[in-house]
Every structure is written in C-alpha cells, then in structure tokens.
Amino acid sequence: MPKVPSPYSGQPAQQPRIIQVPPLDVSPPRSMRRAGRGTALLIAAFLLALVYLVYVLVTRSAFYMAKSGQTGYGRVTDRNGDVLFDGTKPMSDYEAGHFADVGNLIGDTSGQMSNTVVSKNIELLANYSFLYGKNSGTVTLQTTISHKATRACYNALGSKNGTVAAYNWKTGEMLVCMSKPCVDPALGYDNIENMPSGSLLCKAFAPTVPGSTQKVSTLIAAYEHSGVDAVNALEFTCEGSWVNASGGKINCHNPYGHGTQKLNEAFANSCNPYFAQLVQSRMLPLSAVIETYTNMGYSVNGQKAEPLLMNGLTIPAASATLTDDTQFETQWGCLGQGKTLVSPFQLMLWQGAIADGSGSAVQPYILASHTDIENRVTQLGTTARTKPFFTQAAAQGVKAVETDNAAKHYYVSLGEYTCGVKSGTAQIRQEGKEYENSLLTGFCLDDDCPVAFCVMIEERTGNDISNAQLAKVLLDALRSEGIAKKAVPASTAAGS
C-alpha cells in the first residue's frame, strides 16, 4: 500500500484527484419525441376538422336539411314577384290553374320531376339556417320568367299542345319556357296514370324533329364553306320533286314546284329540292356540314356533344346522322327530317347568335336573384357569352336572309316588329301515329323587344292558330311588360 504523507511530516500534501462526471441527459427518448410530434399533429388536425365542421354546418346546413326533407321551403317567383311555387303554404290555397302553365318548368318538392327549377336549386329554397333554425324567414328565388307572357302563350294554344321558348338575346334572361300539356302541382299526382303524355316534361328542352328550321344550320354551313355572296347567287330548279345521285326522291311541299330560284326565294319557300341540291353540290361538301354542325353543338354520327346547361337545368344536345351526301337519309337529315333532332331551346339560342350578328350568343339564364332567410339579396343572373357557334360572316348572312323573309312574307302577322324568321313543318311518326308539328324560330331586333324565340304547335291543322300568330302573342305580351329592362329583385323593388 502506498504511504500517505503525514500532515506533520513537513512534506506538501498531494492534490486530490478530480473525477469528471458527464452531464445528466434529462431529454425524453427519441420515441417519446416522435410520439409528441404525432400528438401535436393529431390535435392540430382535430382542430382543423372541427373548424371545417362548423363551417359546413353554418354554410351547408340548408342543403342537407333540404335533402333530408326536414325543412320548410320558400317561394319561387317570376320577374315581377308573381308566385310560381310556394313552399310556405298549401299550393291549393291559390286560385285554380295558377300553376298550370309553369308546373313542368318550375316543379315542386314531390320528387316527381327532376329537371326543374325547384329540383335543381333545392338548397337555395330551404327555409333553414344553422344559426336561426327552421322557417325563421321566407327564402325567395326570383326567376327571369314572365308569368304573364307564359300564360298568354298557354291560352293562345287553346286545345293544342306545344311549346314556346324565348329569351332576351341582349341580357340572357329567359322570359318564356312554356310547355303544354303541363302538370298543375296544386292538384297533386294522384291521377298521374291518366295525365296526357308529356305533362311532366318541359318540351322546350326536349330534342324534337326540327323540320325546315334545320335549313338555317345547313345554310350556315354553306356560308362558312363557300361564302355568302357565292351561295346567295346559286340557282337550282324545283319541279315539285328532285331525284338525287343515288336515286332517292326528295319531294317539295308544293307539288307543282317553285321553278328556278336563288337562295332568298328558296329559303322563304322552304324548298326541299333546292336545299337537297345544295347539299349534294360542290358548294357544300359533307365534311363542311359535319364541321359546322359539330361547332354548333350537334352530336354528329354518334360523336359526344356536351348538353346545354342553365342554372342546373339540362338540355340535351342536338343530334344528326350524316354519312353520304348523295344518299336520301343524309340529305333528308340536313333538311330537318330523318334522324335529326333539335330542342326548341337550342333553336332559340342559335337565333340569339344570329340576331347578335357575331355568331356567339349571350348565355341564357333563368335565376335572377336569391333572398336568403335573413333577407339578404344576392344577384344570380349575369350576362355571359357562349363560345362562337359559327362565323360572324355566316351570322350576318343568315340574319339578312331571315329579316328579308319576315319583311316579305310575315308583314301581316309580324309587321309592327322588325323580325327575322324561319318556319318549319316536322313530319312525326310516333306510336303508330303520323302527324305534323308547326315550328317558327326567329328573333326581334326592336330595342324594346330584343327577343330570340322558337314556337312549336303540335298536330296543327289549318283551323288552328298559326305559328306566326303565336309568335305575335308572345312578342305583344313581352313588349307590354317592358322586358327590355332586367328583372329587379322583389325586395329591392319594394324598397326593403
């Protein structure tokens, strides 16, 4: 053992040895740190989810309550505040027939019809707020529709069925979208099996045989391919019928024929042999027809075409089958028969693009404003444009031909209006029955009545109202209402 010096020996004492002790690590283990970060993230995610849930409850509660059927509903009105649907009280409280002309457009909450204003905008009509509860106010959805003009057209049809579509081609406001026969929601659906066919359908949206109104689309194709002046100078002879290159016979509605005609005359006469010869001529190759039709929104030869949309309402695209311009079926399709189908709404929209003179139309809309449960008004209707359907030159060329037709041949019925029109007779074969529908599509250029329209009378005979007379009823009703101005929200008009 080593000796330890005595403190009394007089020798210096050795310094004690200092042992370095490492610092104590008190930090949590790595696994605990990872767990802590995970917990923090979970808490943050929970808080974000809670915030989102509150947001959904506040902003979307009306939607979910509407879908569940556990809420009351507000009103739908026309442009002047006239009630078109009332979810605040029994519809039977209204006078008989009050909804008879708008039922299959406006609809109700019964679920019997899906493509209606009420069905497609049920969330906006829910009389519910997360903050204020059920029925704490009256929600109002104001449309651009004129109930007065709609009823005038409905009454003018008398015992006939048909449809009328009209909109302000300058602002985009849908003014009339009448379809007859029409279900009256106030009477309910107990008798649904015995309702006339088409009662639950808005025929303005339904593709139908367009008849000679289709010649407008074919003329546009010719103008785009060969130019306005060259097509207007074309002459073809009509002797009551014409045999095409494959031996098919195209008949004219005039069995004695129209003789030799230029475009304006053939357009006014709605001459089938003239337009069939145009389709078969070098001035209008089939590829040009297909290209123009496709740009206009047709589904050609089964190719997909997007439907038209208006505030949730869906309008199927027009369609045509065009395979050989020497064959009867293709020529017949270009004249508005065969397998060609177009809705009155789409015919109206193209007339808006022609009246505008640009080849592009102002997009139709049917909802003007929404007043929520707290009486706050939101403007819904905005003026927007469609894509170009055809060229400006083609639009102006057709516009000149249609206005010439109206001035020379419709001055008795439409003389006080500056219009452009094209008539059509559609031959229908359905369920073993054959009949003819009478159509008229066109536009009015007057500043106090800027309207594009399409009217159709089903199974019309010589004793019934004519399509031009029905168009006159439409224009008179709209002009008297002052539709050159946009619809004003009811609460604003009332000064509230």
C-alpha positions as CSV (number, residue, x, y, z in Angstrom):
1,M,0.0,0.0,0.0
2,P,1.3,3.4,-0.8
3,K,2.2,5.6,2.0
4,V,0.2,8.7,2.7
5,P,2.4,11.6,3.9
6,S,1.6,12.7,7.4
7,P,0.3,16.3,7.6
8,Y,3.0,16.7,10.3
9,S,5.9,15.5,8.2
10,G,6.6,18.8,6.6
11,Q,6.1,17.4,3.0
12,P,3.4,19.0,0.8
13,A,0.3,17.1,0.5
14,Q,-0.8,15.7,-2.9
15,Q,-3.8,17.3,-4.7
16,P,-6.9,15.1,-4.6
17,R,-7.8,13.6,-8.0
18,I,-10.9,15.2,-9.6
19,I,-13.1,12.8,-11.5
20,Q,-15.1,14.3,-14.4
21,V,-18.8,13.3,-14.2
22,P,-20.7,13.6,-17.6
23,P,-23.8,15.9,-17.6
24,L,-27.1,14.1,-16.9
25,D,-29.2,13.7,-20.1
26,V,-32.8,14.5,-19.0
27,S,-34.3,14.8,-22.5
28,P,-37.0,12.4,-23.4
29,P,-36.2,9.4,-25.5
30,R,-36.4,9.7,-29.3
31,S,-39.5,7.5,-29.4
32,M,-41.3,9.9,-26.9
33,R,-40.3,12.9,-29.1
34,R,-41.8,11.2,-32.1
35,A,-45.0,10.5,-30.2
36,G,-45.2,14.1,-29.0
37,R,-45.0,15.4,-32.5
38,G,-47.6,12.9,-33.6
39,T,-49.9,14.0,-30.8
40,A,-49.5,17.7,-31.8
41,L,-50.3,16.9,-35.4
42,L,-53.4,15.0,-34.3
43,I,-54.6,17.8,-32.1
44,A,-54.0,20.3,-35.0
45,A,-55.9,18.1,-37.4
46,F,-58.7,17.7,-34.9
47,L,-59.0,21.5,-34.5
48,L,-58.9,22.0,-38.3
49,A,-61.6,19.3,-38.7
50,L,-63.7,21.0,-36.0
51,V,-63.4,24.4,-37.8
52,Y,-64.4,22.8,-41.1
53,L,-67.3,21.0,-39.5
54,V,-68.6,24.3,-38.0
55,Y,-68.1,25.9,-41.4
56,V,-70.1,23.2,-43.2
57,L,-72.8,23.3,-40.5
58,V,-73.2,27.1,-41.0
59,T,-72.9,27.3,-44.8
60,R,-74.3,23.9,-46.0
61,S,-76.9,23.1,-43.3
62,A,-79.6,24.3,-45.6
63,F,-78.5,21.8,-48.3
64,Y,-78.5,18.8,-46.0
65,M,-81.8,19.8,-44.4
66,A,-83.3,20.2,-47.8
67,K,-82.1,16.8,-48.9
68,S,-83.5,15.2,-45.8
69,G,-86.9,16.8,-46.2
70,Q,-86.8,18.1,-42.6
71,T,-87.1,21.7,-43.6
72,G,-89.7,24.1,-45.0
73,Y,-89.2,25.7,-48.3
74,G,-89.5,29.2,-49.6
75,R,-91.0,30.7,-52.8
76,V,-90.1,30.8,-56.5
77,T,-91.4,33.9,-58.2
78,D,-91.5,35.3,-61.7
79,R,-89.6,38.5,-62.7
80,N,-92.4,40.7,-61.2
81,G,-92.9,38.8,-57.9
82,D,-95.8,36.6,-59.1
83,V,-95.6,33.2,-57.2
84,L,-94.7,30.2,-59.4
85,F,-94.1,27.8,-56.4
86,D,-94.9,28.3,-52.8
87,G,-93.4,26.1,-50.1
88,T,-94.7,28.2,-47.2
89,K,-98.4,27.1,-47.5
90,P,-100.5,24.7,-49.4
91,M,-100.5,25.4,-53.1
92,S,-104.2,24.6,-53.2
93,D,-104.7,27.9,-51.5
94,Y,-104.2,29.6,-54.9
95,E,-106.9,30.0,-57.5
96,A,-107.5,27.1,-59.8
97,G,-104.9,26.8,-62.6
98,H,-102.5,29.4,-61.1
99,F,-99.5,26.9,-61.7
100,A,-101.0,25.1,-64.7
101,D,-98.7,26.8,-67.2
102,V,-95.4,26.6,-65.3
103,G,-95.6,23.3,-63.4
104,N,-93.3,21.2,-65.6
105,L,-90.7,24.0,-65.7
106,I,-90.7,25.2,-62.1
107,G,-91.6,21.9,-60.5
108,D,-92.1,21.2,-56.8
109,T,-90.6,19.2,-53.9
110,S,-92.6,16.0,-54.6
111,G,-89.8,14.3,-56.5
112,Q,-92.0,13.5,-59.5
113,M,-89.9,15.7,-61.8
114,S,-86.1,16.1,-61.7
115,N,-85.1,18.6,-64.4
116,T,-87.0,21.6,-62.9
117,V,-86.0,24.9,-61.2
118,V,-87.1,23.7,-57.8
119,S,-85.4,20.3,-58.0
120,K,-82.1,21.6,-59.3
121,N,-82.0,24.5,-56.8
122,I,-83.5,22.9,-53.7
123,E,-80.7,24.1,-51.5
124,L,-81.4,27.8,-52.3
125,L,-85.1,27.2,-51.4
126,A,-84.5,25.6,-48.0
127,N,-86.1,27.8,-45.3
128,Y,-83.5,26.8,-42.8
129,S,-80.4,28.4,-41.2
130,F,-78.0,26.8,-38.7
131,L,-78.0,30.0,-36.7
132,Y,-81.7,30.8,-36.9
133,G,-83.4,27.5,-37.3
134,K,-86.3,26.4,-39.4
135,N,-88.8,28.8,-41.0
136,S,-87.3,31.8,-39.3
137,G,-87.8,33.8,-42.6
138,T,-89.0,33.4,-46.1
139,V,-86.5,32.5,-48.7
140,T,-87.3,33.7,-52.2
141,L,-85.8,32.6,-55.5
142,Q,-86.7,35.1,-58.2
143,T,-86.7,33.9,-61.8
144,T,-86.5,35.9,-65.0
145,I,-89.7,34.3,-66.3
146,S,-92.7,36.4,-67.3
147,H,-95.7,34.6,-65.9
148,K,-98.0,37.0,-67.8
149,A,-96.4,36.2,-71.2
150,T,-96.3,32.5,-70.4
151,R,-100.0,32.4,-69.6
152,A,-100.8,34.4,-72.8
153,C,-99.0,31.8,-74.9
154,Y,-100.6,28.9,-73.0
155,N,-104.0,30.3,-73.5
156,A,-103.4,31.1,-77.2
157,L,-102.6,27.4,-77.9
158,G,-106.2,26.6,-77.0
159,S,-106.8,22.9,-77.2
160,K,-103.4,22.4,-78.9
161,N,-100.2,21.2,-77.3
162,G,-96.8,22.7,-77.9
163,T,-94.0,24.8,-76.5
164,V,-92.7,28.3,-76.6
165,A,-89.1,29.3,-75.7
166,A,-88.0,32.9,-75.6
167,Y,-85.2,34.9,-74.1
168,N,-83.7,38.4,-74.2
169,W,-80.8,37.9,-76.6
170,K,-79.1,41.1,-75.2
171,T,-79.2,40.3,-71.5
172,G,-79.6,36.5,-71.4
173,E,-82.8,36.5,-69.4
174,M,-85.1,33.5,-70.1
175,L,-88.5,35.1,-70.5
176,V,-90.9,32.2,-71.5
177,C,-90.3,28.5,-71.3
178,M,-93.9,27.2,-71.6
179,S,-94.8,23.6,-72.4
180,K,-98.2,22.1,-72.9
181,P,-99.7,19.8,-71.6
182,C,-98.5,20.8,-68.2
183,V,-99.0,19.3,-64.8
184,D,-100.6,21.5,-62.2
185,P,-98.7,20.8,-58.9
186,A,-101.5,22.3,-56.9
187,L,-103.7,19.3,-58.0
188,G,-101.1,16.7,-57.0
189,Y,-100.2,13.5,-58.7
190,D,-103.0,11.0,-57.7
191,N,-104.1,10.9,-61.3
192,I,-100.6,10.6,-62.8
193,E,-101.5,7.5,-64.8
194,N,-104.2,9.4,-66.7
195,M,-102.2,12.6,-67.3
196,P,-101.6,13.3,-71.0
197,S,-98.2,12.3,-72.4
198,G,-95.6,14.9,-71.8
199,S,-97.3,16.5,-68.8
200,L,-94.2,16.1,-66.6
201,L,-91.8,17.2,-69.3
202,C,-90.7,20.7,-70.4
203,K,-90.8,20.2,-74.2
204,A,-88.7,23.4,-74.7
205,F,-85.7,21.3,-73.5
206,A,-86.6,18.0,-75.4
207,P,-85.0,17.3,-78.8
208,T,-87.6,17.1,-81.5
209,V,-87.8,16.8,-85.3
210,P,-87.0,20.4,-86.4
211,G,-88.4,20.3,-89.9
212,S,-87.3,23.1,-92.2
213,T,-85.9,25.2,-89.3
214,Q,-82.9,22.9,-89.8
215,K,-82.2,24.7,-93.1
216,V,-80.8,27.6,-91.0
217,S,-78.0,25.3,-89.8
218,T,-77.4,23.9,-93.4
219,L,-77.3,27.5,-94.8
220,I,-74.7,28.5,-92.1
221,A,-72.5,25.6,-93.2
222,A,-72.8,26.7,-96.9
223,Y,-71.9,30.3,-96.0
224,E,-68.9,29.2,-93.9
225,H,-67.5,27.0,-96.7
226,S,-68.3,28.9,-99.9
227,G,-69.0,32.5,-98.8
228,V,-72.2,34.5,-98.5
229,D,-72.2,36.1,-102.0
230,A,-71.5,32.8,-103.8
231,V,-74.2,30.9,-102.1
232,N,-76.8,33.7,-102.5
233,A,-76.2,33.6,-106.2
234,L,-76.8,29.9,-106.6
235,E,-79.7,28.8,-108.7
236,F,-81.5,25.4,-108.6
237,T,-84.7,24.3,-110.2
238,C,-87.6,22.8,-108.3
239,E,-90.3,20.9,-110.3
240,G,-92.1,19.5,-107.2
241,S,-89.6,16.8,-106.6
242,W,-85.9,16.0,-107.3
243,V,-84.1,12.7,-107.7
244,N,-80.6,12.6,-106.1
245,A,-77.5,10.9,-107.4
246,S,-78.4,7.6,-105.7
247,G,-82.0,7.6,-107.0
248,G,-83.6,8.9,-103.8
249,K,-86.6,11.2,-104.3
250,I,-86.8,14.5,-102.4
251,N,-90.4,15.9,-102.6
252,C,-91.3,19.6,-102.2
253,H,-94.4,20.6,-100.2
254,N,-95.5,22.3,-103.4
255,P,-96.3,19.5,-105.8
256,Y,-96.1,22.0,-108.8
257,G,-92.7,23.1,-107.8
258,H,-91.2,26.6,-107.4
259,G,-89.3,26.8,-110.7
260,T,-85.7,28.2,-110.8
261,Q,-84.8,30.0,-107.6
262,K,-82.0,31.8,-105.8
263,L,-81.3,31.3,-102.2
264,N,-83.6,34.0,-100.7
265,E,-86.6,32.7,-102.6
266,A,-85.8,29.0,-101.8
267,F,-85.4,30.0,-98.1
268,A,-88.7,31.8,-98.0
269,N,-90.4,28.9,-99.9
270,S,-88.7,26.4,-97.7
271,C,-88.0,24.4,-100.8
272,N,-86.7,20.9,-100.2
273,P,-85.3,20.2,-103.7
274,Y,-83.3,23.4,-103.7
275,F,-81.6,22.6,-100.4
276,A,-81.1,18.9,-101.2
277,Q,-79.3,20.0,-104.4
278,L,-77.2,22.5,-102.3
279,V,-76.2,19.6,-100.0
280,Q,-75.2,17.5,-103.0
281,S,-73.3,20.3,-104.8
282,R,-69.6,21.1,-104.7
283,M,-70.5,24.3,-102.8
284,L,-71.2,22.3,-99.7
285,P,-69.2,19.1,-99.1
286,L,-70.4,16.8,-96.4
287,S,-67.2,17.4,-94.4
288,A,-68.1,21.1,-94.2
289,V,-71.6,20.3,-93.0
290,I,-70.3,18.0,-90.3
291,E,-67.7,20.6,-89.1
292,T,-70.3,23.3,-88.9
293,Y,-72.9,21.2,-87.1
294,T,-70.3,20.0,-84.6
295,N,-69.2,23.6,-83.9
296,M,-72.8,24.5,-83.3
297,G,-73.2,21.8,-80.7
298,Y,-74.6,18.8,-82.6
299,S,-73.7,15.2,-81.8
300,V,-73.0,14.1,-85.4
301,N,-72.8,10.4,-86.2
302,G,-72.9,9.4,-82.6
303,Q,-70.0,11.6,-81.5
304,K,-70.3,13.0,-78.0
305,A,-71.6,16.5,-77.6
306,E,-72.0,18.4,-74.3
307,P,-75.5,19.2,-73.2
308,L,-76.6,22.8,-72.6
309,L,-76.9,24.0,-69.0
310,M,-79.0,26.8,-67.5
311,N,-78.9,27.2,-63.7
312,G,-78.7,23.5,-63.2
313,L,-81.3,22.6,-65.8
314,T,-80.0,20.2,-68.5
315,I,-80.9,20.5,-72.2
316,P,-79.7,17.5,-74.4
317,A,-77.5,18.4,-77.4
318,A,-78.9,18.3,-80.9
319,S,-78.0,15.3,-83.0
320,A,-77.8,14.3,-86.7
321,T,-76.7,11.3,-88.7
322,L,-74.8,12.3,-91.9
323,T,-72.9,9.6,-93.8
324,D,-73.2,10.2,-97.5
325,D,-74.3,13.4,-99.2
326,T,-75.7,11.5,-102.2
327,Q,-78.0,9.4,-100.1
328,F,-81.6,10.3,-99.2
329,E,-81.2,9.9,-95.4
330,T,-78.3,12.4,-95.2
331,Q,-79.9,15.0,-97.4
332,W,-83.2,14.5,-95.6
333,G,-81.4,15.0,-92.3
334,C,-79.9,18.3,-93.5
335,L,-83.5,19.4,-94.2
336,G,-84.6,18.7,-90.7
337,Q,-86.1,15.2,-91.0
338,G,-84.7,11.7,-90.8
339,K,-82.7,11.2,-87.6
340,T,-82.1,14.9,-86.9
341,L,-83.3,16.1,-83.5
342,V,-83.0,19.6,-82.0
343,S,-84.7,21.1,-78.9
344,P,-86.7,24.4,-79.3
345,F,-84.3,25.8,-76.7
346,Q,-81.3,25.2,-78.9
347,L,-83.0,26.6,-82.0
348,M,-83.8,29.7,-79.9
349,L,-80.2,30.0,-78.7
350,W,-78.8,29.9,-82.3
351,Q,-81.3,32.7,-83.2
352,G,-79.8,34.7,-80.4
353,A,-76.3,34.3,-82.0
354,I,-77.8,35.4,-85.4
355,A,-79.6,38.4,-84.0
356,D,-76.4,39.4,-82.2
357,G,-74.6,39.2,-85.6
358,S,-71.4,37.8,-84.2
359,G,-72.0,34.0,-84.3
360,S,-71.8,33.9,-80.5
361,A,-74.8,34.2,-78.2
362,V,-75.5,35.6,-74.8
363,Q,-75.9,32.7,-72.5
364,P,-79.5,32.2,-71.3
365,Y,-80.2,32.1,-67.5
366,I,-83.4,31.7,-65.5
367,L,-82.4,32.7,-62.0
368,A,-82.3,36.5,-61.3
369,S,-81.7,36.7,-57.5
370,H,-81.9,34.9,-54.2
371,T,-83.2,36.4,-51.0
372,D,-82.0,34.3,-48.0
373,I,-83.6,33.6,-44.6
374,E,-82.0,36.9,-43.3
375,N,-83.5,38.9,-46.2
376,R,-80.1,39.4,-47.8
377,V,-80.3,39.6,-51.6
378,T,-77.8,38.0,-53.9
379,Q,-77.8,38.7,-57.6
380,L,-77.6,35.4,-59.6
381,G,-78.1,36.5,-63.2
382,T,-75.1,37.6,-65.1
383,T,-74.6,38.4,-68.8
384,A,-72.0,36.0,-70.2
385,R,-71.3,34.8,-73.8
386,T,-71.2,31.3,-75.3
387,K,-68.4,30.1,-77.5
388,P,-68.7,31.1,-81.2
389,F,-71.1,28.7,-82.9
390,F,-70.3,30.0,-86.4
391,T,-68.5,32.9,-88.0
392,Q,-69.6,36.5,-88.0
393,A,-70.0,36.5,-91.8
394,A,-72.3,33.5,-91.6
395,A,-74.3,35.1,-88.8
396,Q,-74.8,38.3,-90.7
397,G,-75.6,36.4,-93.9
398,V,-78.4,34.4,-92.3
399,K,-79.6,37.5,-90.4
400,A,-80.2,39.3,-93.7
401,V,-82.0,36.3,-95.3
402,E,-84.3,35.9,-92.2
403,T,-85.2,39.5,-92.0
404,D,-85.9,39.6,-95.7
405,N,-88.2,36.6,-95.2
406,A,-90.1,38.2,-92.4
407,A,-90.4,41.6,-94.2
408,K,-91.8,40.0,-97.4
409,H,-93.9,37.1,-96.0
410,Y,-94.8,37.8,-92.4
411,Y,-95.7,41.5,-92.6
412,V,-99.4,40.8,-91.9
413,S,-98.8,38.9,-88.6
414,L,-95.4,40.4,-87.5
415,G,-95.4,43.7,-89.5
416,E,-95.1,46.0,-86.5
417,Y,-92.0,44.1,-85.3
418,T,-88.6,44.1,-87.0
419,C,-88.1,40.4,-87.1
420,G,-86.2,37.6,-88.8
421,V,-87.8,34.2,-89.0
422,K,-87.7,30.6,-90.4
423,S,-90.7,28.3,-90.4
424,G,-90.7,24.5,-90.4
425,T,-93.1,21.6,-90.7
426,A,-91.9,18.5,-89.0
427,Q,-93.3,15.1,-90.0
428,I,-93.7,12.9,-86.9
429,R,-94.3,9.2,-86.8
430,Q,-94.7,8.0,-83.2
431,E,-96.5,5.1,-81.7
432,G,-98.2,4.2,-85.0
433,K,-99.5,7.7,-85.4
434,E,-98.5,10.2,-88.1
435,Y,-98.9,14.0,-87.8
436,E,-97.2,17.3,-88.4
437,N,-95.8,19.9,-86.0
438,S,-95.5,23.5,-87.0
439,L,-92.5,25.5,-85.9
440,L,-91.3,29.0,-86.2
441,T,-87.9,30.2,-85.0
442,G,-86.5,33.7,-85.2
443,F,-85.7,37.0,-83.4
444,C,-86.9,40.5,-82.9
445,L,-84.5,43.4,-83.3
446,D,-86.6,46.2,-81.8
447,D,-84.9,47.9,-78.8
448,D,-88.0,47.5,-76.6
449,C,-88.4,43.8,-77.5
450,P,-85.0,42.1,-78.1
451,V,-86.2,38.6,-78.1
452,A,-85.0,35.3,-79.7
453,F,-87.6,32.6,-79.8
454,C,-88.9,29.3,-81.0
455,V,-92.6,28.2,-81.0
456,M,-94.0,24.8,-81.8
457,I,-97.6,23.8,-82.3
458,E,-98.2,20.0,-82.2
459,E,-100.6,18.4,-84.7
460,R,-101.5,21.7,-86.2
461,T,-104.3,21.9,-88.8
462,G,-105.5,24.8,-90.9
463,N,-108.2,25.8,-88.4
464,D,-105.7,26.2,-85.5
465,I,-103.6,29.2,-84.5
466,S,-100.6,29.6,-86.8
467,N,-97.0,29.6,-85.5
468,A,-96.7,33.3,-86.6
469,Q,-99.8,34.3,-84.7
470,L,-98.5,32.5,-81.6
471,A,-95.2,34.4,-82.0
472,K,-97.2,37.7,-82.2
473,V,-99.0,36.8,-78.9
474,L,-95.5,36.2,-77.4
475,L,-94.0,39.5,-78.6
476,D,-97.0,41.6,-77.7
477,A,-97.1,40.2,-74.1
478,L,-93.3,40.7,-73.6
479,R,-93.3,44.2,-75.1
480,S,-96.2,45.3,-72.9
481,E,-94.3,44.2,-69.9
482,G,-91.2,46.2,-70.7
483,I,-88.8,43.3,-70.8
484,A,-86.0,45.4,-72.3
485,K,-85.1,46.0,-68.7
486,K,-83.6,43.3,-66.4
487,A,-85.7,41.8,-63.7
488,V,-85.5,43.7,-60.4
489,P,-85.4,41.7,-57.1
490,A,-88.7,41.9,-55.3
491,S,-87.2,43.1,-52.0
492,T,-85.3,45.8,-53.9
493,A,-88.3,46.9,-55.8
494,A,-90.3,47.1,-52.5
495,G,-87.6,49.3,-51.0
496,S,-86.8,46.9,-48.2
